[in-house]
Amino acid sequence: MVLELVQLYVVLDKNKMKDKLLKEISNRALEFKSLYAKYHDIYVTAESLTAGFIGASIVEIPGSSAWFDRGFITYSNEAKMELLEVKDETLKTVGAVSEDTVKQMVKGALLHSSLATVGVSVSGIAGPDGGSEAKPVGTVWVGLMKKGEEPIAHCFHFTGDREEVRLKTVLRALEGLAAITQGKTPNFSDL
């Protein structure tokens, strides 16, 4: 009986965390309306582990067609190469979950979007499988770039289950997009 109560508490606590993350994502996505009014940037996403959730969060806001051009869901390495021009050599040398890969992804996304001025890319290991000693589950790279500038990237080591890792990735990606839109360096911290 005690074990069942502890398990129930853990489930309820995880649900609270996920609800909190979803609320933060919604609030962050809402900011893009006012950012567009001030900066007139248009966004493109290149998503692997989040499979379109960043773009979906942005377009949840009415009027988002003014500030969102498109999203590339490039879950496989082949999609990364075909749609975003990620180099085969990069994927073979450092893998899909790497700084070089997300930088190439965001460059490719901006290259293939005539309207977008700011891009984000994400690649990571959400789990529960797929991790290694060098890249454990929860390892996520986020790439950001403003058209005409060099891409930047940041590595996160998130904790939590698959859904939490993906939600944390979306939140940090949106925060990064908002920061570079305003000409700031993203001030990332792990969740």
N, C-alpha and C positions, 0 to 999 in steps of 0.2 A: 504494500500500500504506500509506504513512504517513497519507494523508488518510482512508483507511478506518479505521485505528486511532484516529485523533483523533475521527472521527464515532462510533465504538463507545464510546469513553471518555465523550463528551458524553451519549450515550444512557444509559449505565450510571450516570453522575453524576446525571442527571435522575431516573432510577428510584430512586436512593438518597434524593433530596430528597422525592419523592412518598411513599416508604415511611415516611420520618421524619415527614412531615406527617400521614399516616394514623395512625401510632402516637400522635402528639400529640393528634389528634382523639379517638381512642378513650380515651386517658387523661383528657382533659378531660370527655368525656361521662360517664365513670364517676363523676366528682365529683358529678354531679347527684343520685345516690342519697344521699350524705351531706348534701348541701345540703338536700334535701327533708326528711330526718330532723330537721334543725336549724331550717329556716325555713318549711317547709310550703308553698312556692310551687309553683304549677302553671304550665306554660309553653305558649305558643302561638307558632308561627312564621308569617311571611309572606315567602315566598321567590320571587325572580325568577331571577337567574342560577344559583342553586344548585339550583333545581327540586326541593326536598324533602330535600336532603342533610343539612341541619341537623337537621330533625326525625328523619330516618332514623338519624342518629348518636346522638341522644338515646334513641330507642326500641330501639336495639341492646342496651341494658342491661336485663337481666331486672328486672321490677318497675316498669318505666317508666310503666306505665299509671297509677300513683299520681301522677306528677309531669308528665306530658305530656298535654295535652288534644287538640290538633289542630294541623294545619299547612295553610296556604293556599299553593298553588303558583299564583302570579299572574305568569306569564311575559309575557303580553300586557298592553297598556295597558287594554284592555277588561276583562280579569279584575281588574286593580287597581281600576278604577272600580266594577264590579259587585259584587265580593266584599268589598272593603276600603274602599269609599267615598272613594277617591282622587279629587280634583277634576279634572275635564277641563281646567279652566283651568291648574291646576298642571302637568299633563303637557304642555300646549301652550306654556306660558311657560318652564318650567325643565327639562322633560323627565323621563323616568322615572328617570334616574340623577342624583338630586339629593337634597339634604338635606330639602327640603319633602316630596318624594315618600315617602322612607322613614319620615319622621315620621308622615305620613298613613297609610301602610301599617300601621305598628305600632299606631297608635290604632285603626284599623279592625279589626285582628286581635283586639285586646283587647275591642273593642265587640261583636264577633260570637262571643265565647267567654265563656259564662257562668261557666266554671270557672277560666280562666286568670287569674293575678295578675301575670305577667311575660311580656313579649313581645319578639320580635326581628324585624326586617325587613331584607332585603338587596336591593339593586338595583345592577347594575354592568355593565361591558363586559368579558367574559371573552376575547373575540377568537376567531379571529385578525382578524376584520373588525369593523366597527361603531364604531371609535374615530374621534375627531376631534382637532383641535389643542386645543380646550378640554377635551375629555374623551377622553384617549387610552385605548387598550386597557389594562386593568388598573385603571381607575378604578372604585372600589366604594364605595358608601355603605352603612353599617350603622346601623340605627335600633334603639334600645332604650327600653323603657318599663316602669315598674312601675305597675300600676293605681292611679289616683288621683293620679298625678304627671304632670309634663310629659315628653314624649319628648326624648331626646337623640340626636344623630347624629354620626357620624365618617366622614370620607372617607379612603380608602386609595388608594395608587397602587402596586399590586402588579406585580411582574415575573414572567415565566415564560410558559409556554404556557397554553392554555385550561384544562386540567385543574389546573395549579398555581394559577392565579388562583382557581378555584372552591374548591380545597382550603384555600387561605389565607383565603378569605372564611369558610368554615365554622369554621375554627379561631378566627379573631378574633370571630366571632359568639358562639361558645360561651364564649369568655373574657369577653366583654361581659356575657352573661347571668349568668355566675357572679359577676361583680363587683357588678352591681346587685342581685342576690339578697342579697348580703352587705352592702348599703347603701354600697358603695364606688363611686367614680367609676372607670370603666374606664381602665386605664393602657395605652392602645394604642401599638403601635409597628409600623411596616411590617415585613413579613417579606422 
